């Protein structure tokens, strides 16, 4: 997992530094947002002179997927205290969610899934911040030809494949992937719409086929 986090963090840190943010501002953004896609988009908009409301709206739209992640995890973590839930929400990432779902599917009766999540998500946070700091400090030394973004989707594909073990999951993935490619919406809303359609297709398939 660190093979995707470290290069992506380097890119985010370098982009923030090259956009004119100070080291403190770049690091604060990484701490507060802790979401690579939203950080990259916000940095690009800031560098282009976009007004603050546009930057905030864009970051919010990109991060809407975490609402679906949170709704899924609430089935397992909903009974925990507020401090636990706050920590889980803050540390939520694509990688942490995917690997926690894999763990849950492999060990459905595990009583301490929240500790697994905390260790995984906490390690992700540390790796991300270290990579961001390295990107801030070394960003000016990274040549533009170093396009490291491809590592991130490759990692997501590797995490997705083990989840495709039922017809419902296959239908959800096929529906979401097709919608993401075919829909043309502004502000990357096609990704949010595709995710919602994929979830709806998966839920419908589970109800019809009994989860097969």
C-alpha positions as CSV (number, residue, x, y, z in Angstrom):
1,X,0.0,0.0,0.0
2,X,2.8,2.4,0.7
3,X,3.9,2.0,-2.9
4,X,0.9,4.2,-3.8
5,X,0.9,6.5,-0.8
6,X,4.5,7.6,-1.0
7,X,4.6,8.7,-4.6
8,X,1.2,10.3,-4.4
9,X,2.2,12.2,-1.2
10,X,5.4,13.4,-2.9
11,X,3.3,14.7,-5.8
12,X,0.9,16.5,-3.5
13,X,3.7,18.1,-1.4
14,X,5.6,19.2,-4.5
15,X,2.5,20.6,-6.1
16,X,1.6,22.6,-3.1
17,X,5.1,24.0,-2.8
18,X,5.3,24.9,-6.5
19,X,1.9,26.6,-6.3
20,X,3.4,29.2,-3.9
21,X,2.2,27.8,-0.6
22,X,4.6,28.0,2.3
23,X,5.9,24.8,3.9
24,X,3.6,25.5,6.9
25,X,0.6,26.1,4.7
26,X,1.3,23.0,2.6
27,X,1.6,20.8,5.7
28,X,-1.4,22.3,7.3
29,X,-3.5,21.5,4.2
30,X,-2.2,17.9,4.3
31,X,-3.2,17.6,8.0
32,X,-6.6,19.2,7.6
33,X,-7.8,17.7,4.3
34,X,-5.9,14.4,4.3
35,X,-7.3,13.4,0.9
36,X,-4.9,13.4,-2.0
37,X,-7.3,14.0,-4.9
38,X,-8.9,17.0,-3.1
39,X,-5.4,18.3,-2.2
40,X,-4.2,18.1,-5.8
41,X,-7.4,19.7,-7.2
42,X,-7.3,22.5,-4.6
43,X,-3.6,23.2,-5.2
44,X,-4.2,23.5,-9.0
45,X,-7.1,25.8,-8.5
46,X,-5.2,28.0,-6.1
47,X,-2.3,28.2,-8.5
48,X,-4.7,29.3,-11.2
49,X,-6.1,32.1,-9.1
50,X,-9.6,30.5,-8.4
51,X,-11.6,32.1,-5.7
52,X,-11.9,30.3,-2.3
53,X,-15.6,29.3,-2.7
54,X,-14.7,27.5,-5.9
55,X,-11.8,25.7,-4.3
56,X,-13.9,24.6,-1.3
57,X,-16.8,23.5,-3.5
58,X,-14.5,21.4,-5.7
59,X,-12.8,19.7,-2.7
60,X,-16.2,19.0,-1.2
61,X,-17.5,17.4,-4.4
62,X,-14.4,15.2,-4.8
63,X,-14.7,14.0,-1.2
64,X,-18.4,13.1,-1.4
65,X,-17.4,9.5,-1.9
66,X,-16.4,9.3,1.8
67,X,-20.0,9.6,2.7
68,X,-20.6,6.3,1.1
69,X,-17.5,4.8,2.7
70,X,-18.7,6.0,6.1
71,X,-22.2,4.7,5.6
72,X,-20.7,1.3,4.8
73,X,-18.4,1.3,7.8
74,X,-21.1,2.5,10.2
75,X,-22.6,-1.0,10.1
76,X,-19.5,-2.2,12.0
77,X,-18.3,0.8,13.9
78,X,-21.6,2.5,14.7
79,X,-21.6,1.2,18.2
80,X,-18.3,2.7,19.2
81,X,-17.9,5.9,21.2
82,X,-17.8,9.4,19.6
83,X,-14.0,9.7,20.0
84,X,-13.6,6.4,18.1
85,X,-16.0,7.5,15.4
86,X,-14.3,10.9,15.0
87,X,-10.9,9.2,14.6
88,X,-12.3,6.7,12.1
89,X,-13.9,9.5,10.1
90,X,-10.7,11.6,10.1
91,X,-8.4,8.7,9.1
92,X,-10.8,7.4,6.4
93,X,-9.1,6.9,3.0
94,X,-9.7,4.9,-0.1
95,X,-7.0,2.4,0.8
96,X,-8.1,2.1,4.5
97,X,-11.7,1.5,3.4
98,X,-10.9,-1.1,0.7
99,X,-8.5,-3.1,2.9
100,X,-10.9,-3.0,5.9
101,X,-13.7,-4.4,3.7
102,X,-11.4,-7.2,2.5
103,X,-10.5,-8.0,6.1
104,X,-14.2,-8.0,7.1
105,X,-15.1,-10.3,4.2
106,X,-12.2,-12.7,5.1
107,X,-13.0,-12.7,8.9
108,X,-16.7,-11.7,9.2
109,X,-16.8,-12.6,12.9
110,X,-13.7,-10.7,14.0
111,X,-14.6,-8.7,17.2
112,X,-11.9,-6.1,17.0
113,X,-12.1,-4.8,13.4
114,X,-11.8,-1.3,14.6
115,X,-8.3,-1.9,16.0
116,X,-7.3,-3.3,12.6
117,X,-8.7,-0.2,10.9
118,X,-6.9,2.1,13.4
119,X,-3.5,0.4,12.8
120,X,-4.0,0.5,9.1
121,X,-5.3,4.0,8.8
122,X,-2.9,5.4,11.3
123,X,0.1,4.0,9.4
124,X,-1.4,5.4,6.2
125,X,-1.6,8.9,7.8
126,X,2.1,8.7,9.0
127,X,3.3,7.6,5.5
128,X,1.2,10.3,3.8
129,X,2.5,13.1,6.0
130,X,6.2,12.0,5.6
131,X,5.8,11.8,1.9
132,X,4.1,15.2,1.8
133,X,7.0,16.7,3.8
134,X,9.5,15.1,1.4
135,X,7.5,16.5,-1.6
136,X,7.5,20.0,0.0
137,X,11.3,19.9,0.6
138,X,12.3,18.2,-2.6
139,X,9.5,19.4,-5.0
140,X,11.7,21.8,-6.9
141,X,14.2,19.0,-7.6
142,X,11.6,16.6,-9.1
143,X,11.6,16.9,-12.9
144,X,8.2,17.3,-14.6
145,X,8.8,14.0,-16.5
146,X,8.3,12.1,-13.2
147,X,4.6,11.3,-13.6
148,X,3.9,9.1,-10.6
149,X,0.1,9.4,-10.6
150,X,-0.4,6.1,-12.5
151,X,0.7,4.2,-9.4
152,X,-2.5,5.2,-7.5
153,X,-5.1,3.7,-10.0
154,X,-3.0,0.6,-10.3
155,X,-3.1,0.1,-6.5
156,X,-6.9,0.6,-6.5
157,X,-7.3,-2.0,-9.2
158,X,-5.2,-4.5,-7.1
159,X,-7.5,-3.8,-4.1
160,X,-10.7,-4.1,-6.2
161,X,-10.1,-7.5,-7.8
162,X,-10.3,-9.5,-4.5
163,X,-13.7,-7.8,-3.8
164,X,-15.2,-9.1,-7.0
165,X,-16.2,-12.4,-5.5
166,X,-20.0,-12.2,-5.9
167,X,-22.4,-11.3,-8.7
168,X,-23.5,-8.3,-6.8
169,X,-20.0,-6.9,-6.5
170,X,-19.3,-7.7,-10.2
171,X,-22.5,-5.9,-11.3
172,X,-21.7,-2.9,-9.0
173,X,-18.1,-2.6,-10.4
174,X,-19.3,-3.0,-14.0
175,X,-22.1,-0.4,-13.6
176,X,-19.9,2.1,-11.8
177,X,-17.0,1.7,-14.2
178,X,-19.2,2.1,-17.3
179,X,-21.1,5.1,-15.9
180,X,-17.8,6.8,-15.0
181,X,-16.6,6.5,-18.6
182,X,-19.9,7.2,-20.4
183,X,-21.3,10.1,-18.2
184,X,-20.1,13.6,-19.0
185,X,-20.8,16.0,-16.1
186,X,-19.0,19.1,-14.9
187,X,-16.8,19.3,-11.8
188,X,-16.1,15.5,-12.0
189,X,-19.7,14.8,-10.9
190,X,-19.6,11.9,-13.2
191,X,-17.5,10.0,-10.7
192,X,-19.9,10.7,-7.9
193,X,-22.9,9.7,-10.1
194,X,-21.0,6.5,-11.2
195,X,-20.3,5.6,-7.6
196,X,-24.0,6.0,-6.6
197,X,-25.2,4.0,-9.6
198,X,-22.7,1.2,-8.8
199,X,-23.9,1.1,-5.2
200,X,-27.5,1.0,-6.3
201,X,-26.8,-1.8,-8.7
202,X,-25.0,-3.8,-6.1
203,X,-27.7,-3.4,-3.5
204,X,-30.4,-4.3,-6.0
205,X,-28.4,-7.4,-7.1
206,X,-28.0,-8.5,-3.4
207,X,-31.7,-8.2,-2.7
208,X,-32.6,-10.1,-5.9
209,X,-30.0,-12.8,-5.6
210,X,-29.6,-13.0,-1.9
211,X,-26.0,-11.7,-1.9
212,X,-24.6,-14.2,-4.4
